[in-house]
Amino acid sequence: MIQIQNPKRYDLGERTFKFAKRVIAYVDDLPKNMSNIEVGRQLVRAAGSIGANFIEAEEALSKKDFAMRIKISRKEAKESRYWIMLSQPKENKQLEKEELIQEATELMKIFGSIVEKSR
């Protein structure tokens, strides 16, 4: 029997990793002024924590531990969105900023749904 993979199926670990990498590239390209430097530091930390906490959730010791790690991933996605909105990119990077805000929002919703289903 041949199994057909669901084309819409995705790996959330891979998705969070790609988001963090995109954020790092975005921050590297921000104009180097005092506010962007601080916003960029916070953004890179928050974006990286989304995937790191998801990995921890996958290795959770209990259902409660799993839910806590997923909640932290959701919180970090929300924080990432906040820092992205505060960033001041070059004019030609506005679309990228909007795309990152959209992805952070989608990650928040995904992790929120996981929290609800894990209850």
PDB file as gemmi writes it, atoms N, CA and C in Angstrom:
CRYST1    1.000    1.000    1.000  90.00  90.00  90.00 P 1                      
ATOM      1  N   MET A   1       0.838  -1.178   0.000  1.00  0.00           N  
ATOM      2  CA  MET A   1       0.000   0.000   0.000  1.00  0.00           C  
ATOM      3  C   MET A   1       0.889   1.250   0.000  1.00  0.00           C  
ATOM      4  N   ILE A   2       0.583   2.196  -0.871  1.00  0.00           N  
ATOM      5  CA  ILE A   2       1.344   3.445  -0.966  1.00  0.00           C  
ATOM      6  C   ILE A   2       0.655   4.498  -0.095  1.00  0.00           C  
ATOM      7  N   GLN A   3       1.471   5.142   0.756  1.00  0.00           N  
ATOM      8  CA  GLN A   3       0.926   6.201   1.595  1.00  0.00           C  
ATOM      9  C   GLN A   3       1.217   7.550   0.957  1.00  0.00           C  
ATOM     10  N   ILE A   4       0.201   8.356   0.852  1.00  0.00           N  
ATOM     11  CA  ILE A   4       0.361   9.694   0.283  1.00  0.00           C  
ATOM     12  C   ILE A   4       0.451  10.679   1.440  1.00  0.00           C  
ATOM     13  N   GLN A   5       1.519  11.457   1.435  1.00  0.00           N  
ATOM     14  CA  GLN A   5       1.729  12.456   2.484  1.00  0.00           C  
ATOM     15  C   GLN A   5       0.779  13.636   2.276  1.00  0.00           C  
ATOM     16  N   ASN A   6       0.306  14.187   3.366  1.00  0.00           N  
ATOM     17  CA  ASN A   6      -0.534  15.371   3.319  1.00  0.00           C  
ATOM     18  C   ASN A   6       0.342  16.562   2.918  1.00  0.00           C  
ATOM     19  N   PRO A   7       0.075  17.211   1.771  1.00  0.00           N  
ATOM     20  CA  PRO A   7       0.925  18.315   1.343  1.00  0.00           C  
ATOM     21  C   PRO A   7       0.862  19.521   2.282  1.00  0.00           C  
ATOM     22  N   LYS A   8      -0.193  19.647   3.087  1.00  0.00           N  
ATOM     23  CA  LYS A   8      -0.312  20.772   4.009  1.00  0.00           C  
ATOM     24  C   LYS A   8       0.364  20.495   5.347  1.00  0.00           C  
ATOM     25  N   ARG A   9       0.812  19.265   5.543  1.00  0.00           N  
ATOM     26  CA  ARG A   9       1.464  18.908   6.795  1.00  0.00           C  
ATOM     27  C   ARG A   9       2.800  19.640   6.882  1.00  0.00           C  
ATOM     28  N   TYR A  10       3.109  20.144   8.042  1.00  0.00           N  
ATOM     29  CA  TYR A  10       4.383  20.821   8.224  1.00  0.00           C  
ATOM     30  C   TYR A  10       4.936  20.484   9.594  1.00  0.00           C  
ATOM     31  N   ASP A  11       6.221  20.692   9.725  1.00  0.00           N  
ATOM     32  CA  ASP A  11       6.922  20.436  10.966  1.00  0.00           C  
ATOM     33  C   ASP A  11       7.012  21.759  11.723  1.00  0.00           C  
ATOM     34  N   LEU A  12       6.362  21.834  12.866  1.00  0.00           N  
ATOM     35  CA  LEU A  12       6.343  23.072  13.642  1.00  0.00           C  
ATOM     36  C   LEU A  12       7.734  23.432  14.150  1.00  0.00           C  
ATOM     37  N   GLY A  13       8.533  22.431  14.453  1.00  0.00           N  
ATOM     38  CA  GLY A  13       9.914  22.694  14.859  1.00  0.00           C  
ATOM     39  C   GLY A  13      10.694  23.370  13.744  1.00  0.00           C  
ATOM     40  N   GLU A  14      10.520  22.873  12.533  1.00  0.00           N  
ATOM     41  CA  GLU A  14      11.191  23.459  11.373  1.00  0.00           C  
ATOM     42  C   GLU A  14      10.653  24.871  11.096  1.00  0.00           C  
ATOM     43  N   ARG A  15       9.360  25.033  11.243  1.00  0.00           N  
ATOM     44  CA  ARG A  15       8.750  26.340  10.990  1.00  0.00           C  
ATOM     45  C   ARG A  15       9.262  27.390  11.979  1.00  0.00           C  
ATOM     46  N   THR A  16       9.373  27.020  13.254  1.00  0.00           N  
ATOM     47  CA  THR A  16       9.873  27.973  14.251  1.00  0.00           C  
ATOM     48  C   THR A  16      11.354  28.269  14.018  1.00  0.00           C  
ATOM     49  N   PHE A  17      12.107  27.262  13.577  1.00  0.00           N  
ATOM     50  CA  PHE A  17      13.523  27.467  13.263  1.00  0.00           C  
ATOM     51  C   PHE A  17      13.669  28.445  12.099  1.00  0.00           C  
ATOM     52  N   LYS A  18      12.884  28.242  11.039  1.00  0.00           N  
ATOM     53  CA  LYS A  18      12.949  29.135   9.874  1.00  0.00           C  
ATOM     54  C   LYS A  18      12.539  30.559  10.260  1.00  0.00           C  
ATOM     55  N   PHE A  19      11.539  30.674  11.142  1.00  0.00           N  
ATOM     56  CA  PHE A  19      11.129  32.001  11.602  1.00  0.00           C  
ATOM     57  C   PHE A  19      12.288  32.694  12.316  1.00  0.00           C  
ATOM     58  N   ALA A  20      12.953  31.988  13.216  1.00  0.00           N  
ATOM     59  CA  ALA A  20      14.084  32.570  13.942  1.00  0.00           C  
ATOM     60  C   ALA A  20      15.193  32.993  12.977  1.00  0.00           C  
ATOM     61  N   LYS A  21      15.481  32.163  11.971  1.00  0.00           N  
ATOM     62  CA  LYS A  21      16.510  32.508  10.990  1.00  0.00           C  
ATOM     63  C   LYS A  21      16.112  33.751  10.178  1.00  0.00           C  
ATOM     64  N   ARG A  22      14.838  33.839   9.800  1.00  0.00           N  
ATOM     65  CA  ARG A  22      14.363  35.018   9.060  1.00  0.00           C  
ATOM     66  C   ARG A  22      14.472  36.276   9.920  1.00  0.00           C  
ATOM     67  N   VAL A  23      14.135  36.131  11.212  1.00  0.00           N  
ATOM     68  CA  VAL A  23      14.234  37.266  12.129  1.00  0.00           C  
ATOM     69  C   VAL A  23      15.686  37.723  12.254  1.00  0.00           C  
ATOM     70  N   ILE A  24      16.613  36.782  12.383  1.00  0.00           N  
ATOM     71  CA  ILE A  24      18.030  37.142  12.496  1.00  0.00           C  
ATOM     72  C   ILE A  24      18.482  37.915  11.253  1.00  0.00           C  
ATOM     73  N   ALA A  25      18.104  37.441  10.078  1.00  0.00           N  
ATOM     74  CA  ALA A  25      18.472  38.133   8.834  1.00  0.00           C  
ATOM     75  C   ALA A  25      17.836  39.526   8.786  1.00  0.00           C  
ATOM     76  N   TYR A  26      16.582  39.616   9.230  1.00  0.00           N  
ATOM     77  CA  TYR A  26      15.877  40.903   9.262  1.00  0.00           C  
ATOM     78  C   TYR A  26      16.597  41.881  10.195  1.00  0.00           C  
ATOM     79  N   VAL A  27      16.946  41.415  11.395  1.00  0.00           N  
ATOM     80  CA  VAL A  27      17.624  42.267  12.384  1.00  0.00           C  
ATOM     81  C   VAL A  27      18.997  42.694  11.862  1.00  0.00           C  
ATOM     82  N   ASP A  28      19.711  41.771  11.218  1.00  0.00           N  
ATOM     83  CA  ASP A  28      21.026  42.112  10.661  1.00  0.00           C  
ATOM     84  C   ASP A  28      20.935  43.235   9.642  1.00  0.00           C  
ATOM     85  N   ASP A  29      19.786  43.371   8.993  1.00  0.00           N  
ATOM     86  CA  ASP A  29      19.608  44.382   7.951  1.00  0.00           C  
ATOM     87  C   ASP A  29      18.966  45.676   8.466  1.00  0.00           C  
ATOM     88  N   LEU A  30      18.604  45.726   9.743  1.00  0.00           N  
ATOM     89  CA  LEU A  30      18.016  46.957  10.281  1.00  0.00           C  
ATOM     90  C   LEU A  30      19.056  48.077  10.316  1.00  0.00           C  
ATOM     91  N   PRO A  31      18.626  49.328  10.116  1.00  0.00           N  
ATOM     92  CA  PRO A  31      19.550  50.447  10.284  1.00  0.00           C  
ATOM     93  C   PRO A  31      20.125  50.421  11.704  1.00  0.00           C  
ATOM     94  N   LYS A  32      21.407  50.686  11.824  1.00  0.00           N  
ATOM     95  CA  LYS A  32      22.083  50.589  13.125  1.00  0.00           C  
ATOM     96  C   LYS A  32      21.940  51.910  13.893  1.00  0.00           C  
ATOM     97  N   ASN A  33      20.801  52.056  14.577  1.00  0.00           N  
ATOM     98  CA  ASN A  33      20.630  53.182  15.476  1.00  0.00           C  
ATOM     99  C   ASN A  33      20.330  52.612  16.864  1.00  0.00           C  
ATOM    100  N   MET A  34      20.347  53.451  17.873  1.00  0.00           N  
ATOM    101  CA  MET A  34      20.234  52.985  19.249  1.00  0.00           C  
ATOM    102  C   MET A  34      18.965  52.169  19.495  1.00  0.00           C  
ATOM    103  N   SER A  35      17.839  52.639  19.003  1.00  0.00           N  
ATOM    104  CA  SER A  35      16.588  51.931  19.265  1.00  0.00           C  
ATOM    105  C   SER A  35      16.547  50.588  18.550  1.00  0.00           C  
ATOM    106  N   ASN A  36      16.962  50.540  17.288  1.00  0.00           N  
ATOM    107  CA  ASN A  36      16.953  49.272  16.553  1.00  0.00           C  
ATOM    108  C   ASN A  36      17.915  48.253  17.150  1.00  0.00           C  
ATOM    109  N   ILE A  37      19.026  48.715  17.687  1.00  0.00           N  
ATOM    110  CA  ILE A  37      19.980  47.782  18.298  1.00  0.00           C  
ATOM    111  C   ILE A  37      19.334  47.096  19.496  1.00  0.00           C  
ATOM    112  N   GLU A  38      18.682  47.855  20.347  1.00  0.00           N  
ATOM    113  CA  GLU A  38      18.038  47.254  21.528  1.00  0.00           C  
ATOM    114  C   GLU A  38      16.825  46.406  21.133  1.00  0.00           C  
ATOM    115  N   VAL A  39      16.000  46.918  20.230  1.00  0.00           N  
ATOM    116  CA  VAL A  39      14.840  46.158  19.743  1.00  0.00           C  
ATOM    117  C   VAL A  39      15.315  44.861  19.093  1.00  0.00           C  
ATOM    118  N   GLY A  40      16.370  44.947  18.300  1.00  0.00           N  
ATOM    119  CA  GLY A  40      16.907  43.777  17.622  1.00  0.00           C  
ATOM    120  C   GLY A  40      17.374  42.710  18.599  1.00  0.00           C  
ATOM    121  N   ARG A  41      18.052  43.107  19.663  1.00  0.00           N  
ATOM    122  CA  ARG A  41      18.494  42.140  20.684  1.00  0.00           C  
ATOM    123  C   ARG A  41      17.304  41.401  21.278  1.00  0.00           C  
ATOM    124  N   GLN A  42      16.307  42.171  21.664  1.00  0.00           N  
ATOM    125  CA  GLN A  42      15.115  41.574  22.281  1.00  0.00           C  
ATOM    126  C   GLN A  42      14.394  40.658  21.291  1.00  0.00           C  
ATOM    127  N   LEU A  43      14.302  41.099  20.041  1.00  0.00           N  
ATOM    128  CA  LEU A  43      13.605  40.336  19.010  1.00  0.00           C  
ATOM    129  C   LEU A  43      14.294  39.007  18.731  1.00  0.00           C  
ATOM    130  N   VAL A  44      15.612  39.021  18.602  1.00  0.00           N  
ATOM    131  CA  VAL A  44      16.344  37.782  18.331  1.00  0.00           C  
ATOM    132  C   VAL A  44      16.159  36.802  19.488  1.00  0.00           C  
ATOM    133  N   ARG A  45      16.212  37.282  20.727  1.00  0.00           N  
ATOM    134  CA  ARG A  45      16.011  36.402  21.881  1.00  0.00           C  
ATOM    135  C   ARG A  45      14.616  35.777  21.879  1.00  0.00           C  
ATOM    136  N   ALA A  46      13.605  36.620  21.680  1.00  0.00           N  
ATOM    137  CA  ALA A  46      12.226  36.127  21.715  1.00  0.00           C  
ATOM    138  C   ALA A  46      11.957  35.145  20.578  1.00  0.00           C  
ATOM    139  N   ALA A  47      12.404  35.481  19.369  1.00  0.00           N  
ATOM    140  CA  ALA A  47      12.155  34.613  18.208  1.00  0.00           C  
ATOM    141  C   ALA A  47      12.852  33.264  18.371  1.00  0.00           C  
ATOM    142  N   GLY A  48      14.058  33.262  18.911  1.00  0.00           N  
ATOM    143  CA  GLY A  48      14.761  32.010  19.141  1.00  0.00           C  
ATOM    144  C   GLY A  48      14.124  31.164  20.225  1.00  0.00           C  
ATOM    145  N   SER A  49      13.528  31.822  21.206  1.00  0.00           N  
ATOM    146  CA  SER A  49      12.892  31.101  22.314  1.00  0.00           C  
ATOM    147  C   SER A  49      11.635  30.356  21.892  1.00  0.00           C  
ATOM    148  N   ILE A  50      10.982  30.807  20.838  1.00  0.00           N  
ATOM    149  CA  ILE A  50       9.771  30.123  20.375  1.00  0.00           C  
ATOM    150  C   ILE A  50      10.106  28.665  20.067  1.00  0.00           C  
ATOM    151  N   GLY A  51      11.071  28.459  19.197  1.00  0.00           N  
ATOM    152  CA  GLY A  51      11.454  27.112  18.796  1.00  0.00           C  
ATOM    153  C   GLY A  51      12.123  26.334  19.915  1.00  0.00           C  
ATOM    154  N   ALA A  52      12.951  27.007  20.717  1.00  0.00           N  
ATOM    155  CA  ALA A  52      13.639  26.323  21.811  1.00  0.00           C  
ATOM    156  C   ALA A  52      12.636  25.744  22.801  1.00  0.00           C  
ATOM    157  N   ASN A  53      11.606  26.511  23.108  1.00  0.00           N  
ATOM    158  CA  ASN A  53      10.585  26.010  24.038  1.00  0.00           C  
ATOM    159  C   ASN A  53       9.709  24.946  23.391  1.00  0.00           C  
ATOM    160  N   PHE A  54       9.503  25.036  22.083  1.00  0.00           N  
ATOM    161  CA  PHE A  54       8.760  23.983  21.403  1.00  0.00           C  
ATOM    162  C   PHE A  54       9.529  22.661  21.460  1.00  0.00           C  
ATOM    163  N   ILE A  55      10.835  22.721  21.253  1.00  0.00           N  
ATOM    164  CA  ILE A  55      11.670  21.515  21.356  1.00  0.00           C  
ATOM    165  C   ILE A  55      11.556  20.930  22.765  1.00  0.00           C  
ATOM    166  N   GLU A  56      11.596  21.798  23.775  1.00  0.00           N  
ATOM    167  CA  GLU A  56      11.437  21.343  25.164  1.00  0.00           C  
ATOM    168  C   GLU A  56      10.064  20.699  25.359  1.00  0.00           C  
ATOM    169  N   ALA A  57       9.041  21.254  24.741  1.00  0.00           N  
ATOM    170  CA  ALA A  57       7.688  20.687  24.868  1.00  0.00           C  
ATOM    171  C   ALA A  57       7.628  19.289  24.269  1.00  0.00           C  
ATOM    172  N   GLU A  58       8.315  19.096  23.148  1.00  0.00           N  
ATOM    173  CA  GLU A  58       8.327  17.773  22.522  1.00  0.00           C  
ATOM    174  C   GLU A  58       8.959  16.711  23.423  1.00  0.00           C  
ATOM    175  N   GLU A  59       9.825  17.144  24.319  1.00  0.00           N  
ATOM    176  CA  GLU A  59      10.494  16.223  25.245  1.00  0.00           C  
ATOM    177  C   GLU A  59       9.921  16.332  26.653  1.00  0.00           C  
ATOM    178  N   ALA A  60       8.735  16.869  26.780  1.00  0.00           N  
ATOM    179  CA  ALA A  60       8.124  17.109  28.092  1.00  0.00           C  
ATOM    180  C   ALA A  60       7.981  15.824  28.898  1.00  0.00           C  
ATOM    181  N   LEU A  61       8.133  15.977  30.205  1.00  0.00           N  
ATOM    182  CA  LEU A  61       8.036  14.841  31.119  1.00  0.00           C  
ATOM    183  C   LEU A  61       6.594  14.556  31.536  1.00  0.00           C  
ATOM    184  N   SER A  62       5.724  15.546  31.356  1.00  0.00           N  
ATOM    185  CA  SER A  62       4.325  15.369  31.743  1.00  0.00           C  
ATOM    186  C   SER A  62       3.456  16.264  30.872  1.00  0.00           C  
ATOM    187  N   LYS A  63       2.158  16.034  30.953  1.00  0.00           N  
ATOM    188  CA  LYS A  63       1.209  16.858  30.205  1.00  0.00           C  
ATOM    189  C   LYS A  63       1.272  18.316  30.684  1.00  0.00           C  
ATOM    190  N   LYS A  64       1.449  18.489  31.983  1.00  0.00           N  
ATOM    191  CA  LYS A  64       1.544  19.830  32.562  1.00  0.00           C  
ATOM    192  C   LYS A  64       2.803  20.548  32.059  1.00  0.00           C  
ATOM    193  N   ASP A  65       3.915  19.823  32.006  1.00  0.00           N  
ATOM    194  CA  ASP A  65       5.172  20.373  31.497  1.00  0.00           C  
ATOM    195  C   ASP A  65       5.013  20.749  30.027  1.00  0.00           C  
ATOM    196  N   PHE A  66       4.369  19.887  29.246  1.00  0.00           N  
ATOM    197  CA  PHE A  66       4.116  20.152  27.830  1.00  0.00           C  
ATOM    198  C   PHE A  66       3.323  21.450  27.670  1.00  0.00           C  
ATOM    199  N   ALA A  67       2.228  21.563  28.414  1.00  0.00           N  
ATOM    200  CA  ALA A  67       1.365  22.751  28.303  1.00  0.00           C  
ATOM    201  C   ALA A  67       2.126  24.017  28.686  1.00  0.00           C  
ATOM    202  N   MET A  68       2.963  23.933  29.716  1.00  0.00           N  
ATOM    203  CA  MET A  68       3.721  25.106  30.146  1.00  0.00           C  
ATOM    204  C   MET A  68       4.684  25.552  29.047  1.00  0.00           C  
ATOM    205  N   ARG A  69       5.388  24.612  28.422  1.00  0.00           N  
ATOM    206  CA  ARG A  69       6.351  24.959  27.370  1.00  0.00           C  
ATOM    207  C   ARG A  69       5.652  25.538  26.138  1.00  0.00           C  
ATOM    208  N   ILE A  70       4.501  24.992  25.803  1.00  0.00           N  
ATOM    209  CA  ILE A  70       3.737  25.517  24.669  1.00  0.00           C  
ATOM    210  C   ILE A  70       3.242  26.934  24.986  1.00  0.00           C  
ATOM    211  N   LYS A  71       2.816  27.154  26.224  1.00  0.00           N  
ATOM    212  CA  LYS A  71       2.391  28.503  26.625  1.00  0.00           C  
ATOM    213  C   LYS A  71       3.548  29.490  26.522  1.00  0.00           C  
ATOM    214  N   ILE A  72       4.747  29.044  26.883  1.00  0.00           N  
ATOM    215  CA  ILE A  72       5.915  29.914  26.772  1.00  0.00           C  
ATOM    216  C   ILE A  72       6.207  30.207  25.301  1.00  0.00           C  
ATOM    217  N   SER A  73       6.085  29.206  24.439  1.00  0.00           N  
ATOM    218  CA  SER A  73       6.275  29.437  22.997  1.00  0.00           C  
ATOM    219  C   SER A  73       5.271  30.472  22.493  1.00  0.00           C  
ATOM    220  N   ARG A  74       4.028  30.360  22.933  1.00  0.00           N  
ATOM    221  CA  ARG A  74       2.997  31.336  22.526  1.00  0.00           C  
ATOM    222  C   ARG A  74       3.367  32.734  23.023  1.00  0.00           C  
ATOM    223  N   LYS A  75       3.814  32.814  24.272  1.00  0.00           N  
ATOM    224  CA  LYS A  75       4.206  34.099  24.856  1.00  0.00           C  
ATOM    225  C   LYS A  75       5.376  34.713  24.086  1.00  0.00           C  
ATOM    226  N   GLU A  76       6.346  33.895  23.716  1.00  0.00           N  
ATOM    227  CA  GLU A  76       7.505  34.391  22.971  1.00  0.00           C  
ATOM    228  C   GLU A  76       7.112  34.831  21.551  1.00  0.00           C  
ATOM    229  N   ALA A  77       6.144  34.155  20.949  1.00  0.00           N  
ATOM    230  CA  ALA A  77       5.653  34.571  19.633  1.00  0.00           C  
ATOM    231  C   ALA A  77       4.975  35.940  19.745  1.00  0.00           C  
ATOM    232  N   LYS A  78       4.205  36.108  20.816  1.00  0.00           N  
ATOM    233  CA  LYS A  78       3.537  37.399  21.041  1.00  0.00           C  
ATOM    234  C   LYS A  78       4.574  38.501  21.267  1.00  0.00           C  
ATOM    235  N   GLU A  79       5.592  38.186  22.050  1.00  0.00           N  
ATOM    236  CA  GLU A  79       6.651  39.159  22.305  1.00  0.00           C  
ATOM    237  C   GLU A  79       7.418  39.479  21.018  1.00  0.00           C  
ATOM    238  N   SER A  80       7.682  38.465  20.209  1.00  0.00           N  
ATOM    239  CA  SER A  80       8.371  38.688  18.934  1.00  0.00           C  
ATOM    240  C   SER A  80       7.586  39.656  18.062  1.00  0.00           C  
ATOM    241  N   ARG A  81       6.275  39.451  18.002  1.00  0.00           N  
ATOM    242  CA  ARG A  81       5.423  40.341  17.198  1.00  0.00           C  
ATOM    243  C   ARG A  81       5.541  41.779  17.688  1.00  0.00           C  
ATOM    244  N   TYR A  82       5.551  41.954  18.991  1.00  0.00           N  
ATOM    245  CA  TYR A  82       5.683  43.284  19.596  1.00  0.00           C  
ATOM    246  C   TYR A  82       6.990  43.956  19.155  1.00  0.00           C  
ATOM    247  N   TRP A  83       8.105  43.211  19.265  1.00  0.00           N  
ATOM    248  CA  TRP A  83       9.398  43.787  18.911  1.00  0.00           C  
ATOM    249  C   TRP A  83       9.497  44.053  17.411  1.00  0.00           C  
ATOM    250  N   ILE A  84       8.908  43.191  16.601  1.00  0.00           N  
ATOM    251  CA  ILE A  84       8.911  43.432  15.152  1.00  0.00           C  
ATOM    252  C   ILE A  84       8.167  44.731  14.853  1.00  0.00           C  
ATOM    253  N   MET A  85       7.019  44.917  15.500  1.00  0.00           N  
ATOM    254  CA  MET A  85       6.234  46.130  15.268  1.00  0.00           C  
ATOM    255  C   MET A  85       7.010  47.382  15.685  1.00  0.00           C  
ATOM    256  N   LEU A  86       7.847  47.271  16.722  1.00  0.00           N  
ATOM    257  CA  LEU A  86       8.643  48.418  17.170  1.00  0.00           C  
ATOM    258  C   LEU A  86       9.856  48.696  16.285  1.00  0.00           C  
ATOM    259  N   SER A  87      10.280  47.706  15.527  1.00  0.00           N  
ATOM    260  CA  SER A  87      11.482  47.884  14.707  1.00  0.00           C  
ATOM    261  C   SER A  87      11.237  48.921  13.613  1.00  0.00           C  
ATOM    262  N   GLN A  88      12.329  49.532  13.179  1.00  0.00           N  
ATOM    263  CA  GLN A  88      12.265  50.573  12.160  1.00  0.00           C  
ATOM    264  C   GLN A  88      13.153  50.166  10.979  1.00  0.00           C  
ATOM    265  N   PRO A  89      12.600  49.337  10.073  1.00  0.00           N  
ATOM    266  CA  PRO A  89      13.416  48.854   8.950  1.00  0.00           C  
ATOM    267  C   PRO A  89      13.606  49.916   7.874  1.00  0.00           C  
ATOM    268  N   LYS A  90      14.491  49.593   6.949  1.00  0.00           N  
ATOM    269  CA  LYS A  90      14.667  50.437   5.769  1.00  0.00           C  
ATOM    270  C   LYS A  90      13.357  50.406   4.982  1.00  0.00           C  
ATOM    271  N   GLU A  91      13.145  51.426   4.183  1.00  0.00           N  
ATOM    272  CA  GLU A  91      11.900  51.539   3.395  1.00  0.00           C  
ATOM    273  C   GLU A  91      11.585  50.281   2.594  1.00  0.00           C  
ATOM    274  N   ASN A  92      12.618  49.670   2.004  1.00  0.00           N  
ATOM    275  CA  ASN A  92      12.402  48.511   1.138  1.00  0.00           C  
ATOM    276  C   ASN A  92      12.173  47.217   1.927  1.00  0.00           C  
ATOM    277  N   LYS A  93      12.147  47.288   3.252  1.00  0.00           N  
ATOM    278  CA  LYS A  93      11.955  46.094   4.090  1.00  0.00           C  
ATOM    279  C   LYS A  93      10.605  46.100   4.815  1.00  0.00           C  
ATOM    280  N   GLN A  94       9.718  47.020   4.452  1.00  0.00           N  
ATOM    281  CA  GLN A  94       8.400  47.093   5.096  1.00  0.00           C  
ATOM    282  C   GLN A  94       7.571  45.828   4.851  1.00  0.00           C  
ATOM    283  N   LEU A  95       7.631  45.305   3.640  1.00  0.00           N  
ATOM    284  CA  LEU A  95       6.887  44.082   3.328  1.00  0.00           C  
ATOM    285  C   LEU A  95       7.400  42.916   4.169  1.00  0.00           C  
ATOM    286  N   GLU A  96       8.709  42.813   4.300  1.00  0.00           N  
ATOM    287  CA  GLU A  96       9.294  41.755   5.127  1.00  0.00           C  
ATOM    288  C   GLU A  96       8.832  41.892   6.583  1.00  0.00           C  
ATOM    289  N   LYS A  97       8.776  43.119   7.069  1.00  0.00           N  
ATOM    290  CA  LYS A  97       8.293  43.375   8.427  1.00  0.00           C  
ATOM    291  C   LYS A  97       6.867  42.856   8.581  1.00  0.00           C  
ATOM    292  N   GLU A  98       6.007  43.182   7.630  1.00  0.00           N  
ATOM    293  CA  GLU A  98       4.608  42.732   7.671  1.00  0.00           C  
ATOM    294  C   GLU A  98       4.502  41.212   7.622  1.00  0.00           C  
ATOM    295  N   GLU A  99       5.339  40.588   6.797  1.00  0.00           N  
ATOM    296  CA  GLU A  99       5.336  39.118   6.707  1.00  0.00           C  
ATOM    297  C   GLU A  99       5.765  38.484   8.024  1.00  0.00           C  
ATOM    298  N   LEU A 100       6.755  39.073   8.687  1.00  0.00           N  
ATOM    299  CA  LEU A 100       7.202  38.545   9.987  1.00  0.00           C  
ATOM    300  C   LEU A 100       6.123  38.738  11.055  1.00  0.00           C  
ATOM    301  N   ILE A 101       5.439  39.857  11.019  1.00  0.00           N  
ATOM    302  CA  ILE A 101       4.325  40.080  11.956  1.00  0.00           C  
ATOM    303  C   ILE A 101       3.250  39.023  11.720  1.00  0.00           C  
ATOM    304  N   GLN A 102       2.950  38.747  10.451  1.00  0.00           N  
ATOM    305  CA  GLN A 102       1.944  37.737  10.113  1.00  0.00           C  
ATOM    306  C   GLN A 102       2.360  36.356  10.618  1.00  0.00           C  
ATOM    307  N   GLU A 103       3.610  35.992  10.414  1.00  0.00           N  
ATOM    308  CA  GLU A 103       4.083  34.673  10.851  1.00  0.00           C  
ATOM    309  C   GLU A 103       4.059  34.565  12.377  1.00  0.00           C  
ATOM    310  N   ALA A 104       4.466  35.617  13.073  1.00  0.00           N  
ATOM    311  CA  ALA A 104       4.418  35.599  14.540  1.00  0.00           C  
ATOM    312  C   ALA A 104       2.973  35.441  15.017  1.00  0.00           C  
ATOM    313  N   THR A 105       2.052  36.108  14.357  1.00  0.00           N  
ATOM    314  CA  THR A 105       0.633  36.011  14.697  1.00  0.00           C  
ATOM    315  C   THR A 105       0.116  34.591  14.469  1.00  0.00           C  
ATOM    316  N   GLU A 106       0.493  34.000  13.343  1.00  0.00           N  
ATOM    317  CA  GLU A 106       0.071  32.623  13.067  1.00  0.00           C  
ATOM    318  C   GLU A 106       0.643  31.654  14.092  1.00  0.00           C  
ATOM    319  N   LEU A 107       1.902  31.834  14.468  1.00  0.00           N  
ATOM    320  CA  LEU A 107       2.504  30.970  15.487  1.00  0.00           C  
ATOM    321  C   LEU A 107       1.776  31.116  16.819  1.00  0.00           C  
ATOM    322  N   MET A 108       1.418  32.346  17.175  1.00  0.00           N  
ATOM    323  CA  MET A 108       0.641  32.567  18.410  1.00  0.00           C  
ATOM    324  C   MET A 108      -0.653  31.767  18.373  1.00  0.00           C  
ATOM    325  N   LYS A 109      -1.346  31.828  17.248  1.00  0.00           N  
ATOM    326  CA  LYS A 109      -2.628  31.133  17.115  1.00  0.00           C  
ATOM    327  C   LYS A 109      -2.446  29.616  17.162  1.00  0.00           C  
ATOM    328  N   ILE A 110      -1.408  29.124  16.506  1.00  0.00           N  
ATOM    329  CA  ILE A 110      -1.140  27.683  16.515  1.00  0.00           C  
ATOM    330  C   ILE A 110      -0.861  27.209  17.933  1.00  0.00           C  
ATOM    331  N   PHE A 111       0.023  27.905  18.636  1.00  0.00           N  
ATOM    332  CA  PHE A 111       0.357  27.498  19.999  1.00  0.00           C  
ATOM    333  C   PHE A 111      -0.842  27.666  20.932  1.00  0.00           C  
ATOM    334  N   GLY A 112      -1.654  28.687  20.700  1.00  0.00           N  
ATOM    335  CA  GLY A 112      -2.890  28.854  21.487  1.00  0.00           C  
ATOM    336  C   GLY A 112      -3.835  27.696  21.295  1.00  0.00           C  
ATOM    337  N   SER A 113      -3.953  27.244  20.049  1.00  0.00           N  
ATOM    338  CA  SER A 113      -4.818  26.101  19.747  1.00  0.00           C  
ATOM    339  C   SER A 113      -4.295  24.831  20.412  1.00  0.00           C  
ATOM    340  N   ILE A 114      -2.975  24.647  20.391  1.00  0.00           N  
ATOM    341  CA  ILE A 114      -2.383  23.476  21.036  1.00  0.00           C  
ATOM    342  C   ILE A 114      -2.660  23.492  22.534  1.00  0.00           C  
ATOM    343  N   VAL A 115      -2.548  24.663  23.153  1.00  0.00           N  
ATOM    344  CA  VAL A 115      -2.825  24.783  24.589  1.00  0.00           C  
ATOM    345  C   VAL A 115      -4.263  24.385  24.874  1.00  0.00           C  
ATOM    346  N   GLU A 116      -5.194  24.890  24.053  1.00  0.00           N  
ATOM    347  CA  GLU A 116      -6.615  24.563  24.268  1.00  0.00           C  
ATOM    348  C   GLU A 116      -6.875  23.078  24.111  1.00  0.00           C  
ATOM    349  N   LYS A 117      -6.260  22.460  23.106  1.00  0.00           N  
ATOM    350  CA  LYS A 117      -6.488  21.028  22.863  1.00  0.00           C  
ATOM    351  C   LYS A 117      -5.813  20.139  23.889  1.00  0.00           C  
ATOM    352  N   SER A 118      -4.797  20.667  24.567  1.00  0.00           N  
ATOM    353  CA  SER A 118      -4.088  19.842  25.547  1.00  0.00           C  
ATOM    354  C   SER A 118      -4.771  19.829  26.918  1.00  0.00           C  
ATOM    355  N   ARG A 119      -5.835  20.591  27.054  1.00  0.00           N  
ATOM    356  CA  ARG A 119      -6.547  20.643  28.352  1.00  0.00           C  
ATOM    357  C   ARG A 119      -7.384  19.429  28.570  1.00  0.00           C  
TER     358      ARG A 119                                                      
END                                                                             
